[in-house]
Amino acid sequence: MFEGDSSQEKSKRSEPVGGVARTAVEGLMAVLRPILALLGAFLIVIGVPLAMMTPIPFVPIGLPVVILGTVLLARNSLAGRRWMQNMLHRHPKLERFAPNWLLKLIFGDEA
């Protein structure tokens, strides 16, 4: 009977250590997510003029920057994800430019 109590005490002692580590990671992600979302919005804003100022025609330098920005924004901000989904819903012609693998990358599921 006392052995069972000691094993429960050991498990109780080991739980807070994992819980503290898990809480620290969640706290770090809570700080990191808004930063990544802002970085994504910044990359979208910078990528459009960068694409227009490309010195070589038909070389999409700004396109990867905009794609990276949309991925960061959609994956780290609920409001950003909703905004992008609403834009795709309002303007279905935009969706034809994005292949399925890109939509899966941006939204994390089949859109």
C-alpha positions as CSV (number, residue, x, y, z in Angstrom):
1,M,0.0,0.0,0.0
2,F,2.8,2.4,0.8
3,E,4.7,1.4,-2.4
4,G,1.7,2.6,-4.5
5,D,1.7,5.9,-2.6
6,S,5.4,6.5,-3.2
7,S,5.0,5.8,-7.0
8,Q,2.1,8.3,-7.1
9,E,4.3,10.8,-5.3
10,K,7.1,10.2,-7.8
11,S,4.7,10.7,-10.7
12,K,3.4,13.9,-9.1
13,R,6.9,15.2,-8.7
14,S,7.9,14.4,-12.3
15,E,4.7,16.1,-13.8
16,P,5.6,19.7,-12.8
17,V,9.0,19.4,-14.6
18,G,7.3,18.5,-17.9
19,G,4.5,21.0,-17.2
20,V,7.0,23.8,-16.6
21,A,8.9,23.0,-19.8
22,R,5.6,22.8,-21.8
23,T,4.5,26.1,-20.2
24,A,7.8,27.7,-21.1
25,V,7.4,26.6,-24.8
26,E,3.8,27.8,-24.9
27,G,4.9,31.1,-23.4
28,L,7.7,31.5,-26.0
29,M,5.2,30.7,-28.8
30,A,2.7,33.2,-27.4
31,V,5.4,35.9,-27.8
32,L,6.8,34.6,-31.1
33,R,3.5,34.2,-33.0
34,P,2.6,37.9,-33.2
35,I,6.2,38.7,-34.2
36,L,6.1,36.2,-37.0
37,A,2.6,37.4,-38.1
38,L,4.0,41.0,-38.3
39,L,7.0,39.8,-40.2
40,G,4.7,38.1,-42.7
41,A,2.6,41.2,-43.2
42,F,5.8,43.2,-43.7
43,L,7.1,40.7,-46.3
44,I,3.8,40.9,-48.2
45,V,4.0,44.8,-48.3
46,I,7.7,44.7,-49.3
47,G,7.3,41.9,-51.8
48,V,4.9,43.7,-54.1
49,P,7.1,46.7,-54.9
50,L,10.1,44.4,-55.0
51,A,8.4,42.4,-57.8
52,M,7.6,45.6,-59.7
53,M,11.2,46.9,-59.4
54,T,12.7,43.7,-60.7
55,P,15.4,44.7,-63.3
56,I,15.0,41.5,-65.3
57,P,11.6,41.1,-66.8
58,F,9.7,37.9,-66.2
59,V,11.9,36.9,-63.2
60,P,9.6,36.7,-60.2
61,I,11.9,37.9,-57.4
62,G,9.1,39.4,-55.3
63,L,6.9,36.3,-55.6
64,P,8.8,34.1,-53.1
65,V,8.9,37.0,-50.7
66,V,5.1,37.4,-50.9
67,I,4.5,33.7,-50.6
68,L,6.7,33.5,-47.5
69,G,4.8,36.4,-46.0
70,T,1.4,34.8,-46.6
71,V,2.6,31.6,-45.1
72,L,3.9,33.4,-42.0
73,L,0.7,35.5,-41.7
74,A,-1.8,32.7,-42.2
75,R,0.0,30.2,-39.9
76,N,0.6,32.6,-37.0
77,S,-2.5,34.9,-37.0
78,L,-6.1,33.9,-36.9
79,A,-7.2,37.3,-38.2
80,G,-4.7,37.1,-41.1
81,R,-5.9,33.6,-42.0
82,R,-9.6,34.8,-42.0
83,W,-8.7,37.8,-44.1
84,M,-7.0,35.7,-46.7
85,Q,-9.8,33.1,-46.8
86,N,-12.3,36.0,-47.2
87,M,-10.3,37.4,-50.1
88,L,-10.2,34.1,-51.8
89,H,-13.9,33.7,-51.3
90,R,-14.7,37.2,-52.6
91,H,-12.3,37.0,-55.6
92,P,-12.4,33.4,-56.9
93,K,-10.0,34.4,-59.7
94,L,-7.2,34.7,-57.2
95,E,-7.5,31.1,-56.3
96,R,-6.8,29.9,-59.8
97,F,-3.3,31.4,-59.5
98,A,-2.5,29.4,-56.4
99,P,-2.0,25.6,-56.9
100,N,-3.3,23.1,-54.3
101,W,0.2,22.6,-52.8
102,L,0.5,26.3,-52.2
103,L,-2.9,26.6,-50.5
104,K,-2.0,23.6,-48.4
105,L,1.2,25.3,-47.4
106,I,-0.5,28.6,-46.6
107,F,-3.6,27.3,-44.7
108,G,-2.3,23.9,-43.5
109,D,-5.2,22.0,-45.0
110,E,-7.0,21.7,-48.3
111,A,-8.7,25.1,-48.9
